[in-house]
């Protein structure tokens, strides 16, 4: 077995944490809480290491003798200002929340715009490569939900028959989202079981 010590520690920690959720024993609950606190601490340290690595990469790009990247300077300056303001005013301060919101919301809107364009290009390529009934079904469903999401048929919501039809159609995205969440949960469960059984050992390097 490759890296038997790491495998034993990972499997033991996983089993103890799992038992702490299902068996109401004070010792197991304490061990579970301790292991979760250690995991959160390690995740925080990993985040700090990732931030330090990101800053070092952009610092090297900014100070390079050739092909100097000017945008890295803006990133470092923005990070320094945000970090200093967060340390002085604390993250829960209304000013910090307002600044972060006014920066984050436009960025998220821009990303959603890029995502919409990417999905449109992907749909066009799908029609070019595969022109079967699945492509037609995807195009029709995308068009229908775009019309419903735009509020174009909001005036028809008062008509009894159309009201029931629109209500039934509007539940389909919720069902799809639940299906995605169930798939994510099953995938996470499968990954956890593979780690507990020693089949996957991502910690062994």
For each residue, the residues with C-beta under 8 A, 3 or more apart:
1: 4 7 198
2: 7 201 204
3: 6 7 201 203 204 205
4: 1 7 8
5: 8 9
6: 3 9 10 201 203 204
7: 1 2 3 4 10 11 198 201 203 204
8: 4 5 11 12
9: 5 6 12 13
10: 6 7 13 14 195 201 203
11: 7 8 14 15 195 196 197 198
12: 8 9 15 16
13: 9 10 16 17 35
14: 10 11 17 18 192 195 196
15: 11 12 18 19 196
16: 12 13 19 20 28 31 32 35
17: 13 14 20 21 31 32 35 36
18: 14 15 21 22 196
19: 15 16 22 23 28 32
20: 16 17 23 25 28 29 31 32 33 35
21: 17 18 32
22: 18 19
23: 19 20 28
24: 29
25: 20 28 29
26: 29 30
27: 30 31
28: 16 19 20 23 25 31 32
29: 20 24 25 26 32 33
30: 26 27 33 34
31: 16 17 20 27 28 34 35
32: 16 17 19 20 21 28 29 35 36
33: 20 29 30 36 37
34: 30 31 37 38
35: 13 16 17 20 31 32 38 39
36: 17 32 33 39 40
37: 33 34 40 41
38: 34 35 41 42
39: 35 36 42 43
40: 36 37 43 44
41: 37 38 44 45
42: 38 39 45 46
43: 39 40 46 47
44: 40 41 47 48
45: 41 42 48 49
46: 42 43 49 50
47: 43 44 50 51
48: 44 45 51 52
49: 45 46 52 53
50: 46 47 53 54
51: 47 48 54 55
52: 48 49 55 56
53: 49 50 56 57
54: 50 51 57 58
55: 51 52 58 59 76 79
56: 52 53 59 60
57: 53 54 60 61
58: 54 55 61 62 69 72 75 76
59: 55 56 62 63 72 76
60: 56 57 63 64
61: 57 58 64 68 69 72
62: 58 59 68 69 70 72 73 76
63: 59 60 68
64: 60 61 67 68 69
65: 68
66:
67: 64
68: 61 62 63 64 65
69: 58 61 62 64 72
70: 62 73 74
71: 74 75
72: 58 59 61 62 69 75 76
73: 62 70 76 77
74: 70 71 77 78
75: 58 71 72 78 79
76: 55 58 59 62 72 73 79 80
77: 73 74 80 81
78: 74 75 81 82
79: 55 75 76 82 83
80: 76 77 83 84
81: 77 78 84 85
82: 78 79 85 86
83: 79 80 86 87
84: 80 81 87 88
85: 81 82 88 89 95 96 99
86: 82 83 89 90 91 96
87: 83 84 90
88: 84 85
89: 85 86 93 95 96
90: 86 87 93 96
91: 86 96 97
92: 96 97
93: 89 90 96 97
94: 97 98
95: 85 89 98 99
96: 85 86 89 90 91 92 93 99 100
97: 91 92 93 94 100 101
98: 94 95 101 102
99: 85 95 96 102 103
100: 96 97 103 104
101: 97 98 104 105
102: 98 99 105 106
103: 99 100 106 107
104: 100 101 107 108
105: 101 102 108 109
106: 102 103 109 110
107: 103 104 110 111
108: 104 105 111 112
109: 105 106 112 113
110: 106 107 113 114
111: 107 108 114 115
112: 108 109 115 116
113: 109 110 116 117
114: 110 111 117 118
115: 111 112 118 119
116: 112 113 119 120
117: 113 114 120 121
118: 114 115 121 122
119: 115 116 122 123
120: 116 117 123 124
121: 117 118 124 125
122: 118 119 125 126
123: 119 120 126 127 138 139 142
124: 120 121 127 128
125: 121 122 128 129
126: 122 123 129 130 135 138
127: 123 124 130 131 135 139
128: 124 125 131
129: 125 126
130: 126 127 134 135
131: 127 128 135
132: 135 136
133: 136 137
134: 130 137 138
135: 126 127 130 131 132 138 139
136: 132 133 139 140
137: 133 134 140 141
138: 123 126 134 135 141 142
139: 123 127 135 136 142 143
140: 136 137 143 144
141: 137 138 144 145
142: 123 138 139 145 146
143: 139 140 146 147
144: 140 141 147 148 169
145: 141 142 148 149 172 173
146: 142 143 149 150
147: 143 144 150 152 153
148: 144 145 152 153 166 169 170
149: 145 146
150: 146 147
151: 154
152: 147 148
153: 147 148 156 157 162 166
154: 151 157
155: 158
156: 153 159 162 163 166
157: 153 154 162 163 166
158: 155 163
159: 156 162 163
160: 163 164
161: 164 165
162: 153 156 157 159 165 166
163: 156 157 158 159 160 166 167
164: 160 161 167 168
165: 161 162 168 169
166: 148 153 156 157 162 163 169 170
167: 163 164 170 171
168: 164 165 171 172
169: 144 148 165 166 172
170: 148 166 167 173 174
171: 167 168 174 175
172: 145 168 169 175 176
173: 145 170 176 177
174: 170 171 177 178
175: 171 172 178 179
176: 172 173 179 180
177: 173 174 180 181
178: 174 175 181 182
179: 175 176 182 183
180: 176 177 183 184
181: 177 178 184 185
182: 178 179 185 186
183: 179 180 186 187
184: 180 181 187 188
185: 181 182 188 189
186: 182 183 189 190
187: 183 184 190 191
188: 184 185 191 192
189: 185 186 192 193
190: 186 187 193 194
191: 187 188 194 195 200
192: 14 188 189 195 196
193: 189 190 196 197
194: 190 191 197 199 200
195: 10 11 14 191 192 198 199 200 201 202
196: 11 14 15 18 192 193
197: 11 193 194
198: 1 7 11 195 201
199: 194 195
200: 191 194 195
201: 2 3 6 7 10 195 198 204
202: 195
203: 3 6 7 10
204: 2 3 6 7 201
205: 3
